[in-house]
Amino acid sequence: MKLRNIILPFLLILAVVMAPQPSLAKYASIVVNETTGKVLYSRNADKKLFPASLTKVMTLYLLFEELEEGRITMDTRMKVSKVAAGRSPSKLGLKAGSTIKVKDAMLALITKSANDVATVIAEHLGGTERKFAKRMTRKAQALGMTRTNFRNASGLPHSKQHSTARDMARLAIAIRKDFPQYFPYFKTQTYAWKGKRFKNHNTLLRTFKGTDGIKTGYTRASGFNLIATTERNGTRLVGVVFGGRTGSSRDKHMKYLLAKQFDSLPRFTKPVVRQARAPVRQQLPVPPQKPRVVALAAVNDPPPNPSPPLRRPSSDLPELIDPALPETTSAPSSWGIQIGSFSKRHRAHIAARNARKLADQIIPLQPARLSEVQYGEVTFWQVQFTGFDEDNARAACILLHRSGMACIVVPSSLA
C-alpha cells in the first residue's frame, strides 16, 4: 500500500511533464532604456517573428507623418471600400461606401485594433494596401528596422510579414520622438463609436504604474504580442514581448521584465531645495587716478583654444546594441534548475533534450546532470542543468513554465 501511495503521485507528475508541449519558437523579448538606448535585457531579440497587430504602429506612424505635413487633418474623411469592409475581426464593422474621420480611425486602431480601419487608412494614403505596405517597409528600413517586412497595414496573417523584438522597440522609440504631439493618444483608455464603447486592449495602462502606451497584437501564428512604454522617476523603459501563450500571461511577463529593470536602476532622490541667501553688499573700490591701459585683440585674431564645431549625429535613434558580456576568469556560476523526476533513465534524457530546445538561448552547453535517487523501494532519475547565474536560472524556469514543463531553481548548495 505504501509503495502505491509513493508511485501514484510521481506517475501523475510524469504524465504532465511528458505530455506534448507547445513550442517556444514564437517567443522573443527586449527591454530598452529609451533615454540612453541601452539594451537592459533581451531574448531572441533578432529572431524574425509575426508581429500581428504591432504592425499597426507603423500604420499610425505614417498617418502621423501625413498629419504633420498637412496633407490630411483630423477631420479628413476616408472612404470605406468593399475590401476594407470585408476584413476579419477585430473590426468596427464599417460599411462599404461609408466614411470615417482620421481622428476616429486613429483611435480605433489604438484601442479596438480594428483591421477594417487599418485597410481604410492604407487605401487612403497609398491607393492600395499593397502599395502602402511597400511604403511601410521602406520607412522601416529608414528607421533602422533592418529585419522587418510588411505586407499589409493590419497585421493579419501573411507568411512574409515579419519583424523582431529589437525592430519593434526601435519603432516605439521613433514614433514617440518623431510625433510627441500625437503619442499621448496611445494612452486612451476607451473609445466610443456609434453608441459602443471599446476598452484599450493594453491593460498595462490600468494595472502597471507609469505605462502610457503603446500596442497589443495577436494571431494564432504569432501568439500574444505587446509593446509597452513605462516612465518612472524620469527614466523611460520600452519593453517588447512576442509569443505570449495568453494575453494575461504575456502582460504578467511584461510587468516582471519591466519591474526587474526598474528595481535595478539607482534609486531616485528628490533634490533638496534650499532658500537662497541674500547677497552680501560689498563696498565698491575707489577707481584709480589714471586709467589702466588694456591691450585689445585685433578683430581678425582667432580666439584662443577655439571649441571644435558641434557634429550633428547621423540619427537621433539609438542603435539598441546588446551590452557586451564581461570577460571573467572566475569560477562558473553556481545556480541550477531541476526539471523533474522520472521513473526511466531514457525518459529523463528525453526531458533534458526537450528543455534544451525550449530554452536554448539560456541553458548552458554542458550536458544535463542525471542523478539516480531512491525513494523507499522506488528509483527515480532527477534532471538538472547547472552553470547559471541566478537571473538566468529564473529566466529559464519562466520559459519552461510557460510551455507547461516543471522547473525549479536550485542554489549551489543543492545543485
JOSULGI-V987312 format. One record per residue. N is the residue number from 1. RES is the residue in three letters. PSI is psi in radians with two decimals (* if undefined). Layout:
N&RES&PSI + N&RES&PSI
//
This chain:
1&MET&-0.69 + 2&LYS&-0.75 + 3&LEU&-0.69 + 4&ARG&-0.73 + 5&ASN&-0.48 + 6&ILE&-0.75 + 7&ILE&-0.71 + 8&LEU&-0.86 + 9&PRO&-0.64 + 10&PHE&-0.57 + 11&LEU&-0.64 + 12&LEU&-0.74 + 13&ILE&-0.74 + 14&LEU&-0.71 + 15&ALA&-0.67 + 16&VAL&-0.80 + 17&VAL&-0.66 + 18&MET&-0.01 + 19&ALA&2.66 + 20&PRO&2.32 + 21&GLN&2.52 + 22&PRO&2.59 + 23&SER&2.54 + 24&LEU&0.32 + 25&ALA&-0.36 + 26&LYS&-0.23 + 27&TYR&2.39 + 28&ALA&2.69 + 29&SER&2.76 + 30&ILE&2.56 + 31&VAL&2.25 + 32&VAL&2.40 + 33&ASN&1.87 + 34&GLU&-0.63 + 35&THR&-0.77 + 36&THR&-0.30 + 37&GLY&0.12 + 38&LYS&2.30 + 39&VAL&2.07 + 40&LEU&-0.46 + 41&TYR&2.46 + 42&SER&2.52 + 43&ARG&2.10 + 44&ASN&0.58 + 45&ALA&-0.35 + 46&ASP&0.23 + 47&LYS&2.26 + 48&LYS&2.12 + 49&LEU&3.00 + 50&PHE&2.14 + 51&PRO&-0.32 + 52&ALA&-2.40 + 53&SER&-0.03 + 54&LEU&-0.37 + 55&THR&-0.63 + 56&LYS&-0.32 + 57&VAL&-0.70 + 58&MET&-0.66 + 59&THR&-0.74 + 60&LEU&-0.62 + 61&TYR&-0.82 + 62&LEU&-0.54 + 63&LEU&-0.78 + 64&PHE&-0.65 + 65&GLU&-0.74 + 66&GLU&-0.70 + 67&LEU&-0.78 + 68&GLU&-0.65 + 69&GLU&0.04 + 70&GLY&0.21 + 71&ARG&-0.37 + 72&ILE&2.90 + 73&THR&3.02 + 74&MET&-0.41 + 75&ASP&-0.04 + 76&THR&2.32 + 77&ARG&2.34 + 78&MET&2.38 + 79&LYS&2.51 + 80&VAL&2.10 + 81&SER&2.98 + 82&LYS&-0.64 + 83&VAL&-0.82 + 84&ALA&-0.78 + 85&ALA&-0.46 + 86&GLY&0.07 + 87&ARG&2.65 + 88&SER&2.74 + 89&PRO&2.74 + 90&SER&2.44 + 91&LYS&2.85 + 92&LEU&-0.36 + 93&GLY&0.68 + 94&LEU&2.55 + 95&LYS&2.44 + 96&ALA&2.35 + 97&GLY&-0.28 + 98&SER&3.12 + 99&THR&2.83 + 100&ILE&2.43 + 101&LYS&2.66 + 102&VAL&-0.78 + 103&LYS&-0.75 + 104&ASP&-0.69 + 105&ALA&-0.75 + 106&MET&-0.85 + 107&LEU&-0.56 + 108&ALA&-0.64 + 109&LEU&-0.73 + 110&ILE&-0.72 + 111&THR&-1.04 + 112&LYS&-0.33 + 113&SER&0.86 + 114&ALA&2.11 + 115&ASN&-0.61 + 116&ASP&-0.64 + 117&VAL&-0.67 + 118&ALA&-0.71 + 119&THR&-0.64 + 120&VAL&-0.83 + 121&ILE&-0.80 + 122&ALA&-0.78 + 123&GLU&-0.60 + 124&HIS&-0.70 + 125&LEU&-0.48 + 126&GLY&-0.06 + 127&GLY&-0.97 + 128&THR&2.78 + 129&GLU&-0.58 + 130&ARG&-0.81 + 131&LYS&-0.69 + 132&PHE&-0.68 + 133&ALA&-0.64 + 134&LYS&-0.67 + 135&ARG&-0.67 + 136&MET&-0.77 + 137&THR&-0.72 + 138&ARG&-0.73 + 139&LYS&-0.69 + 140&ALA&-0.79 + 141&GLN&-0.69 + 142&ALA&-0.51 + 143&LEU&0.01 + 144&GLY&0.21 + 145&MET&1.30 + 146&THR&-0.25 + 147&ARG&0.45 + 148&THR&2.43 + 149&ASN&2.24 + 150&PHE&2.47 + 151&ARG&-0.18 + 152&ASN&3.02 + 153&ALA&-0.12 + 154&SER&-0.52 + 155&GLY&0.08 + 156&LEU&2.65 + 157&PRO&2.28 + 158&HIS&2.26 + 159&SER&-0.41 + 160&LYS&0.17 + 161&GLN&2.00 + 162&HIS&2.82 + 163&SER&-3.05 + 164&THR&2.86 + 165&ALA&-0.71 + 166&ARG&-0.74 + 167&ASP&-0.69 + 168&MET&-0.56 + 169&ALA&-0.71 + 170&ARG&-0.72 + 171&LEU&-0.71 + 172&ALA&-0.71 + 173&ILE&-0.74 + 174&ALA&-0.76 + 175&ILE&-0.53 + 176&ARG&-0.68 + 177&LYS&-0.69 + 178&ASP&-0.48 + 179&PHE&1.09 + 180&PRO&-0.41 + 181&GLN&-0.38 + 182&TYR&-0.34 + 183&PHE&-0.61 + 184&PRO&-0.35 + 185&TYR&-0.39 + 186&PHE&-0.29 + 187&LYS&0.26 + 188&THR&2.16 + 189&GLN&-0.75 + 190&THR&2.72 + 191&TYR&2.29 + 192&ALA&2.30 + 193&TRP&1.98 + 194&LYS&0.88 + 195&GLY&-0.10 + 196&LYS&2.51 + 197&ARG&2.32 + 198&PHE&2.28 + 199&LYS&2.57 + 200&ASN&2.30 + 201&HIS&-0.31 + 202&ASN&1.59 + 203&THR&-0.26 + 204&LEU&-0.40 + 205&LEU&-0.53 + 206&ARG&-0.34 + 207&THR&-0.11 + 208&PHE&1.97 + 209&LYS&2.26 + 210&GLY&-0.10 + 211&THR&2.28 + 212&ASP&0.35 + 213&GLY&3.06 + 214&ILE&-0.87 + 215&LYS&2.54 + 216&THR&2.96 + 217&GLY&2.62 + 218&TYR&2.33 + 219&THR&2.88 + 220&ARG&-0.64 + 221&ALA&-0.54 + 222&SER&-0.47 + 223&GLY&-2.92 + 224&PHE&2.08 + 225&ASN&2.77 + 226&LEU&2.36 + 227&ILE&2.32 + 228&ALA&2.46 + 229&THR&2.29 + 230&THR&2.34 + 231&GLU&2.25 + 232&ARG&2.27 + 233&ASN&0.69 + 234&GLY&-0.01 + 235&THR&2.23 + 236&ARG&2.19 + 237&LEU&2.48 + 238&VAL&2.17 + 239&GLY&2.51 + 240&VAL&2.29 + 241&VAL&2.25 + 242&PHE&2.52 + 243&GLY&0.47 + 244&GLY&2.58 + 245&ARG&-0.60 + 246&THR&2.88 + 247&GLY&-0.68 + 248&SER&-0.80 + 249&SER&-0.60 + 250&ARG&-0.83 + 251&ASP&-0.72 + 252&LYS&-0.72 + 253&HIS&-0.72 + 254&MET&-0.76 + 255&LYS&-0.72 + 256&TYR&-0.81 + 257&LEU&-0.81 + 258&LEU&-0.78 + 259&ALA&-0.70 + 260&LYS&-0.70 + 261&GLN&-0.66 + 262&PHE&-0.69 + 263&ASP&-0.47 + 264&SER&-0.19 + 265&LEU&2.69 + 266&PRO&2.46 + 267&ARG&2.40 + 268&PHE&2.26 + 269&THR&2.31 + 270&LYS&2.41 + 271&PRO&2.48 + 272&VAL&2.14 + 273&VAL&2.04 + 274&ARG&2.56 + 275&GLN&2.32 + 276&ALA&2.41 + 277&ARG&2.62 + 278&ALA&2.41 + 279&PRO&2.46 + 280&VAL&2.21 + 281&ARG&2.22 + 282&GLN&2.51 + 283&GLN&2.26 + 284&LEU&2.45 + 285&PRO&2.64 + 286&VAL&2.25 + 287&PRO&2.61 + 288&PRO&2.81 + 289&GLN&-0.80 + 290&LYS&2.45 + 291&PRO&2.41 + 292&ARG&2.55 + 293&VAL&2.17 + 294&VAL&2.19 + 295&ALA&2.28 + 296&LEU&2.31 + 297&ALA&2.49 + 298&ALA&2.63 + 299&VAL&-0.62 + 300&ASN&-0.12 + 301&ASP&2.38 + 302&PRO&2.57 + 303&PRO&2.62 + 304&PRO&2.49 + 305&ASN&1.08 + 306&PRO&2.50 + 307&SER&2.47 + 308&PRO&2.58 + 309&PRO&2.53 + 310&LEU&2.35 + 311&ARG&2.18 + 312&ARG&2.26 + 313&PRO&2.63 + 314&SER&-0.46 + 315&SER&2.47 + 316&ASP&0.12 + 317&LEU&2.37 + 318&PRO&2.78 + 319&GLU&-0.40 + 320&LEU&0.92 + 321&ILE&2.34 + 322&ASP&2.47 + 323&PRO&2.50 + 324&ALA&2.49 + 325&LEU&2.27 + 326&PRO&2.45 + 327&GLU&2.39 + 328&THR&2.54 + 329&THR&0.20 + 330&SER&2.98 + 331&ALA&2.73 + 332&PRO&2.68 + 333&SER&2.62 + 334&SER&0.55 + 335&TRP&2.68 + 336&GLY&3.06 + 337&ILE&2.55 + 338&GLN&2.27 + 339&ILE&0.20 + 340&GLY&3.04 + 341&SER&2.40 + 342&PHE&2.55 + 343&SER&-0.38 + 344&LYS&2.45 + 345&ARG&-0.70 + 346&HIS&-0.49 + 347&ARG&-0.67 + 348&ALA&-0.71 + 349&HIS&-0.73 + 350&ILE&-0.76 + 351&ALA&-0.72 + 352&ALA&-0.75 + 353&ARG&-0.74 + 354&ASN&-0.72 + 355&ALA&-0.69 + 356&ARG&-0.65 + 357&LYS&-0.71 + 358&LEU&-0.51 + 359&ALA&0.82 + 360&ASP&-0.36 + 361&GLN&-0.20 + 362&ILE&-0.78 + 363&ILE&2.26 + 364&PRO&2.93 + 365&LEU&-0.41 + 366&GLN&2.64 + 367&PRO&2.81 + 368&ALA&2.69 + 369&ARG&2.07 + 370&LEU&2.13 + 371&SER&2.32 + 372&GLU&2.17 + 373&VAL&2.37 + 374&GLN&2.15 + 375&TYR&1.70 + 376&GLY&-2.09 + 377&GLU&0.08 + 378&VAL&2.37 + 379&THR&2.34 + 380&PHE&2.74 + 381&TRP&2.10 + 382&GLN&2.51 + 383&VAL&2.14 + 384&GLN&2.56 + 385&PHE&2.41 + 386&THR&3.07 + 387&GLY&0.36 + 388&PHE&2.80 + 389&ASP&3.01 + 390&GLU&-0.72 + 391&ASP&-0.79 + 392&ASN&-0.59 + 393&ALA&-0.77 + 394&ARG&-0.63 + 395&ALA&-0.69 + 396&ALA&-0.74 + 397&CYS&-0.63 + 398&ILE&-0.80 + 399&LEU&-0.76 + 400&LEU&-0.66 + 401&HIS&-0.69 + 402&ARG&-0.43 + 403&SER&0.03 + 404&GLY&0.04 + 405&MET&2.52 + 406&ALA&2.49 + 407&CYS&2.31 + 408&ILE&2.57 + 409&VAL&2.31 + 410&VAL&2.07 + 411&PRO&2.97 + 412&SER&-0.59 + 413&SER&-0.36 + 414&LEU&-0.27 + 415&ALA&*
//
